[in-house]
Amino acid sequence: MFAQVTVLTSPLPLATSDRSTGEICTRVRRWLEVLVTRIAFSKVLNAGKLSKLTEQARRLGQVRSLVWRQFGSTSGAHLSAREVRDQWMKDGTAATFDVLANAWKETVRDTVKDIAASRAAAKRRVRRAIHLRTSDEADRRRLYAALRFDTWVADPWLSRQMRKHWNRGRNHTHNQIMVRSDKYQTFTLKTGGDVWLSIPGLANREHVKIPLNTTLAPSGTLRLILRDGRAEVHYQIEAASMNSSHRPSEQREIGIDKGYTEVLTDSEGIRHGAELGSLLIARSDRLHRVNARRAKLRSIANRAEALGDRAKADRIRANNLGNIKKRRDTAKWEARVRTVTFESVHAVLDKASLIAAEDLTKSFPSHKRLGRKMNRRLAQWTKGLTAEALQAVSDRRGSAVRLVNAAYTSQVIPGTGALGVRHGDELHCTQCGAVWDADHAAAVNILARASDPDIALWTPHTRVRQILRERTGRQRSRLPDQDSSTASRCECGERIIRMLGFEQQLRKQNKW
């Protein structure tokens, strides 16, 4: 009945590392309200209700487009939603919308928030440019303050950087209606029955009653999204009211590695969400087959239209090239992947209150050619969803997630700091011949790197490799023989090591 989409807010705890001691310390911020978005779906609407809602959403979409067109650039950087509203009411623009006042005012408020979000994303890139431009702390603070308080329009260099990194947006949303909390009513036809939602229509004292398929009444400001003849009602609730927010966690620290065949592998060697790989592969292969068949049907329709048989072309496009079933299948698959991902993150947080995870926002160049089939499957990898789940669930449950540098975490032998030899999912130690599972080794290294005083989050991967080689070099005895080492044997620290191939054969033949 419900699908939960988490809205990211500021985290409750924040883990930091002490550079002098290399220890992890956790400082807890003041409690901030964490909200989650719930979605209630309506039953199939009749033609009359659907046409009224569609027309209202279309007119409000024009309002969104106008806000983006007039205030979606530097000219609207210093304006708030109230100032935009007052300006349109003064110059008569509001009289042309032909919708109720509360409807277009809520739409303006929502659109201004979208513009502010896109501007904030551009500011993040401009901050990096400021850091590279000058090393003077006073000048940096001045530029950072102008960027924060939206006074960058007066600075020529900042204004130029914002125009460079802030792409001019435009509205593509024409199926949404914003409803204020005091402008709708909920009721039931019988005790314990499904909820009905009554929202304002296009005219005064005109209401559209929508039957929902839930017994829980929505609250707060609503966002109605019209899709495939139904209405999705999005609303927010406090995370503290959810049972999952009160699940206990052990006071431990654990490292995790994000994967493709599974959602997470922790530093104890346990895999979480092992069915993710099969879901991604099946989805990729199915899309490949379906899209190939759709392309063939589209080619037949185009050929028939070129030969003058427009009736055949219209039949194919109407009955075989629609998107209703395609969107429905996509929604089911995305819901399944979200369920697997969030369940895996909850399972990890049940064991630890502080999680060290790799930061995958920066990509590393690869010189391997994987082929079209593998590239198509990897394109379905949902690492962004995993990062969202980690942040959202940790905020909700009061845990901490510390991001660390991901460079060479799956190529270093745990306990030694030396680079091993990676063969697929196996990581071979060059000193003792032990075989690590690459994902398990990465999780152990990620946990150790959370307190590493030398490798920070933004350390370049070339510098990380240099640091690892220097550490390995310190273990040398510095004798004339450069291959000699003070260590008599390798101590990987591995508890469960997979045997080499020839050792497995000897064990099977009872010769070991």
N, C-alpha and C positions, 0 to 999 in steps of 0.2 A: 504494500500500500504506500509505503514511503521510501523515498530515496534520499539519503542524507548527503549534502554537499557542504563541506566545511569551509567557512570563511576565515582566512588567516588573519590573526591579529597579533599584537605584541606578545611574546612568550612570557610565561610566569617566571621560571628560573632561567638564569643565564650562566653557563659554565665558562670559566676563564682559566687560563693556565699561568702559573707563576714562573716567569722566565728564569728567575734566580735559582729556584729549587727544582723546577721541572714537575711540580705537583699540580694536580687539578683541584681547583677550589670552586665552589659554587656559591654565588651570591644571589639571593632571592629578591626580585623586584616587588614593588607594591602590586597588590592584586588588581589586575585589569580584567574587565568584563570580556569573556570569550563567547562569541555567538556562533551558532551553527544554523545553516539554512535547511529547512525541511520543505519538501515538495508534496503537495496533495494534488491528485489528478481528478479531473471531473469525469463524469460519465459522458457518453456520446451526446453532443448537443443537437437539438433540432435545428432546422434550417433558419427559422426566425431568430432564435437567440444567437446562432453563429454569425448570421449576417450583421446583426447589430454590433456584436463585439468586434467583428472584423473591420467594419467601417470606423468604429471608434479608434481602434488600434492604427488604422491607416492615417487618420487625421492627426493622431498624436505622433505618428512617425514623421509627418511633415514638420511638426514642432521640433522634434529632435534634429532633423536635418537643418532647420533654420538656426538652432543654437550652435551646431557645429560650424555652419557656414559663417556666422557672424562673430562668434566668440571662441572658435577652436584654434586660434593662433595667438600671436603676441598681443593682439588688440584686446583680448579678453583675459589676459593672465592675471590682472589685478581685480577682476570683477567677481562678485559672489552671485549665487542664485537669486538672492533677494534684489540685488541691484539690477540684474537682467530683467527680473519680473517687473520692477518699478519702471524701468525704462520703456518696456513694451506697453505697459498700461498707460504711460504718459503720452507716447507718440501714436497710440491707436493700433499698434500691431496686434495686440491681444484680441481685438474685436474681429479679426479675420480668421481666427482658428475654428470657430463654429463648434466648440466643445465646451463643457462646463469648466468653470474657472479652476476648481480644485484639481481637475484632471490635468490640465496643461501646466499648472504650477508645479505639481509633483513631477511631471515629466521634465520640466526645466531643471528642477533640483537634481534629479537623477542624472541628467545629461551633463550638467556642470561637474558632478562627481566623476563621471567617466573622463571628461576632459582633464580634470585634475590628476587622475590616475595616469593617463598617458603623459602628462607633463612631468610627473614624478619619475616615470621610467626614463625620460630624457635627461632629467637632472642627475641621475646616477651616472650616466656616461659623461656628463659635463664635469662632475666632480673629479673624475679620473683625469680629464683634460686639465683641470686647475692644478692638480697635483703635479702633472708633468710640466706645466707652464712655468711655475716659479717655485723656488725653495725658500722664499721669505715667508715666515710664519704669519707675520702681520698682514701681508698681502693676501695670503691664503684665507685667513679668517675673514677678511673684508669680502672676498669673492664668495666664500661659502655663505656668509650672512646675506648677501644680496641674492644669492640663489635660493636660500631658504625662505626669505620673506617676500619673494617675487618682486624685488626691485631691480632685477637684472636688465629690465628694458632700458634703463638709463645708462648702462655700461655697454659701450660699443662691442667690446670683445665678447662679453657674456651673451649679449643679444645675438651676435653672430654664431656663437657656439650652440645656443638653443635652437636657432633656425636650422642649423646643420643636423642636430641630433633629434629634434622634435619634428617628425614628419606630420604634415598637415592631414588630419583625419577627416573622415566623412561618415555619415550615418548610413547603416545598412539594416537598421532595425525598424520594422513596420508591423510587428505582431505582438507588441507589449503594451500593457495598460498598468499604470501605477495607481493604487487606491490607498488613500490615507486611512489611518486606523479608525477614525471617527466617522467615516463615510460609507461603511458597509455594515451589514447585519448578518448573523448566522442563526439558523434555527433548524429544528428537526421536525419531521412529520409524526414521529412516535418516539416514545421513550427508548433511548439506546439505539435509535436508528441512525442512518447516515446523515451527515450534515449538509444543509443547503446554504449557499452563499448568495446574498443579495447585494449587488453593486450598482452604482448609479449608471444610467445610460447616457444617451446623447442629449436628452432634453431634461428640463427640471421636472422633478417628481416622477421620473421614469426610471424603473429599476429592472435589471436583468437578473433572474434567479437561476443559479447554476447548481445542479446536483453534484456533490462530491462523493467519492467512494471511500470515505473515512468517517469514523465516529468522533474524531478529534477536531475541534473547531480551530481554524487558524487565528492568529493574533498579530497585532502590530501592522506595520505598513505592508501591503501585499503587492506582489508583482505577478500579473497574469500574462502568461505566454501562450499564444494560440498555435497549436500544431495538430495537423491531421484531424481536424474536426473536434478536438478536445481542448480543454484549458488546463494549463499547469499553474497551480497557485503556489508561489514561492513566498515563504515568510521565515523570520528568524526567531529563534528561542535561545535562552541562556544555556550554555553548555553545562552549568552546574546542576541543571534540572534533569540531566540525562544519567541513566544508570552507569553507562560506560565511563563517566567522569569520576566515579567513586571506586573504580576497581583498584585494589591494593597493588603496590609495586614493591619489590625487594630493593633494599638500599645497596645496590651494587652498581658497578660500572662495566659496560660491555661494548665491544666494537662490532660493527656490522658491515657487510659488503653487499652492495646492490648487484643483483645478477639479472640474467636473461631467462635462464631455465627455471629459476626460483626468484621469489621477491627479495629475500634477505638470507644471508648466511652469517650467523653470529660467531663470536670468537671462541665459543665452546664447540664449534663444528656442527651445530644443529641448523638444518635448512628449514625455512619458513615459506610457505606458499609455493610448494614444489610443482603445483599444477599450472603455474603461470606460463612456463615455456610451451606446454602443449596448447594452451589457449591462444598464445600469440602465433604459433606455427599454423594451427588450424585456421585461424582468422586470415592470416596472410595468404595461405594456399587457396582458401575459398574465394577471397576477393580476386585472386588472379584468375580463377576459373570463371567466376561470374562476370567480371569485367571483360574477359575475352569473348564470352558469348554475347554480351550486350553490344560490344563493338561490331560483332558480325551482324547482329540484327539491325544496328544503326546503318551499317553499310548497305544492307538489303533495302532498307527504307529509303535511303538517299538514291540508290540506283533506280528504285521504282518511281520515285518522284521525278528523276531525270528523264525517264521514259514516258512520263505523262500519266502514270497510274497513281494519282494522288490519294485515292481511296485506300489502296493497300498501304501506302506510306503512313497515312493518318491512323489506320488500324494498328499498325506495329508500334507507333509512338504512343498511342493511347493505352494499349493493353500490355506491351512488353518492355517499355522503356520508362516506366514510372519510377518514382522515388519513395513511395509510401512504405512498401515492404522493405526497401533498402534501409530507410531511416529506422524502421522498427527493429530490424535485426541489429543494426549498429547500436541502438540504445540498449538492447538486451546484452550484447557483448560487453559494452562499456560498464554496465551495472555489475556484471559478473567479475570483471577485472578489478573494479573498485572494491567489491566485497572481499576478494582474495587478498588484495593489497592491504586494506585496513585491518583485516583479521590478523595478518602476519605482523603488522606493526604493533597491534595490541598484544600479541603473544610475546614479542620482544620486550615491550614495556612492562609486562607482568614480572619479568625477571630482573629489571634494572631501572634505576631512577636517573641514570646518566648514560647517554648513548653517544658514542663517537662514530660519526659517519663520514664518508668521503664526499667531497664537494665536486660534483660532476657538471657544474655550470660551465667550466672551461674544457674544451675538447683538445685532445692531443692528436697530432697528425699521425696517420698510419700509412705505411708504404706497402701494406698487403692488399692484394686484389682478391676480394672474397667472392666475386661473381654476382650475377644479377639475382639469383634465387636467395642467396644469403643476405644481400643488401636489402631485398624486399622484406625479408623476415625481420631484420634488425630495425627497419624503419618503423615497425610496430612496437618497439621497446618503449615501455611506459616509465622511464626514469623520472620524468616530471611528476607523474602521479605518485610515485614512491616518495619523492621529496615532499610533495604536498601532504601526504598522509603522515609522514614523520613529524612535520612541523605542527600540523593540526592536532594530531592525537597527543603529542607531548604537551602542547598548550592546554588541551582540555584536561589532561590528567595531572598536570603540574610537574612534569618531568623536564629534563634538559637534553637538548641535542647539540652537540658540538661538532662543527664541520672541520675537517682536517684536509691537508693537502693529499690528493689522490695519486701523485706521481710515484710510480714504481712500487706501490703497495702490494701488488699481486706478483712481483718479481723478486722480492727480498725474502730470504730465509729467516723466519722468526727466531729470535734469540741470538742471531749472529750479526745481522745487519749486512750480510754479504748478498750480492746478487746471485740468484740461481738461474737455472736453465728452464724456460717454460716450454712445455709441449702440450698444447691443448689445455685440458683441465688439470694437468699435473705440473708440479714445480719440483725440479730435481735439485738437491743440494750437491754442489760440486766438491764438497769436502768429505762427506760420509756416504753419499749416494742415497740418502733417505728421500722418499717421495712424499711431498705434501700435496694435499688438495689445494689448488690455487685459490679458491674462494675462501677456504678456511684460513690459509696463510694471510690473505689480504685482510680479513677481519681482525686477526691477531695484530698485524702491523698497524692497522688503523687505530686500535686501542692504544698501542704504544706511542703512536705519533701524536696523540692528543696531548701528551705531556712532553713532547720533544722540544727542547729549548732552542734548537738550531733550525728546524724546518717549520716555517710558519705557513699560514693558509695560502698566501700569495707568493711564496717562494717559487721562482721559475724551475721548471723540471730539469733544465740543464744544471742549475745549482744544486738541486736535490741529488742528482746523480753524482756530482762532484763530492758532496758531503758524504754520501754512502761509500764512495771509493776511499776517501780519506780515513773514514772510520775503519774500513777493512785494512787499510795500510798500516794503521797503528798496531794491529795485532802481529805484524811481521817482526821477526827478531832482529832485523837489520844486519844479518850476517851476510857474508859474501854471496851465499846461495840465496837468491831472492825468492825462491820458492819455499824456503823453510818457514816454519811458523812456531811460535811459542806454545800454541795449543796442541796437546798430545792427541786429542780427538775432538770431533765436532759435537757440540751440545746444542742441538737445534731447539730443545725444549718441547719437541713434539711428543705427545702422549700416545697417539694412535697414528702410526705411519703405515701407509700402504707399501707393500713389498714390491721390489722390482720384478720385471717380467720373468727373468731366469730363476729368481728365488721362488716365485709362485709355481713354476714348473717343477722345481726340485721338491717342493713341499707336496705337490700332487703325486710325485713318483716315490714319496717316502724316502728320499735321499738327503733330506735337509737335516 
